[in-house]
Amino acid sequence: MRFGMSEILIIVGIIVLLFGAKKIPELMRGMGRGVKEFKDAVSKDYSSEDVDPTENKSDRPAPKQ
């Protein structure tokens, strides 16, 4: 399904009406940060660490010295 220019303008108009012009940059900024954090997490190399990346560090007891 391909969208033409008129369909895109209608969708943008509806979004502006729903959220308001001031709120849209805030939403886009938040989405950009989320995508960036996701990409950083996906590209991080966990092979050099002996920790399971899915394990929550706060649940682990502190190492004894």
N, C-alpha and C positions, 0 to 999 in steps of 0.2 A: 504494500500500500504506500503510495507516494502522496506527500502533502504538497499542495501548491502554495503560492504566496498568500492567496486570500485565506486559506485555511489556517496558515501559521499566524496571520494577523488577527484572526478571530480568536484563536487560542490565547495569544498574548493579551488581547483585550479582556478576555474573561479572567485571566490571571490577575491583571491589574485591578479589575473591579473587585475581585474576591479579596486580595491581600492589600491593596493600596500601593501606590508608587513608592512610598517611603520604606515599606517592609521588604520589598523584593531584593534590594541589594544585600540586606541582612541575611535573607534566606540563601541567596547564591553564595555569599561568603561562608556561611555555615556548611553548605554542601561541598564547597571547594576544600575546606579544611578536612571534612570527613573523607573525601576521596584521597587527599594527600596522606592522611594518617593510614588509610587502608593500604595504599601503595607502599608506604614505608614498612608497614607490618608484613606485607607479603614478600617484599624484597629482602627483608632482614635475614641474615644467615645465622641459623641456630646451630649449625653443625659444629662450630667451635666452642659452644657452651655445653656443659654436661647437665643442663637443666631442661626439663620438658617445657616448651614454649606455651603450652596450654595450662600449665600449673600456675596457680595464683601464688605469688611470692609471700603474700601476707599470711597465708595458711601454713607455711612452713615454719617450724621452730627455728630459733636463732642457733647458729653453730656454736658449740661449746669450745672454749679455748683453754 
